[in-house]
Amino acid sequence: MSRIENSKWKLSLAGFTAFILGSIFYLITGPNLPGILGLLTSAIVLFFLNAGYVIYRKIKAKKGKEA
């Protein structure tokens, strides 16, 4: 559990989980394609934001070791 709590990809995992749970909810209550596409869009945006953050932290850590 602590591995997930300390993960660099926690934001992406949250977006993916929200997409899966929201999709299941929308499919159970009634097919709502715009809602599912909205959740997918938000999960993709969260992934790209998180990827940028992880890359930024990696570059920053590399520069810190050189100094």
Secondary structure, DSSP 8 states (H G I E B T S, - for coil): -HHHHT-TTHHHHHHHHHHHHHHHHHHHH---HHHHHHHHHHHHHHHHHHHHHHHHHHHHHHHHHH-
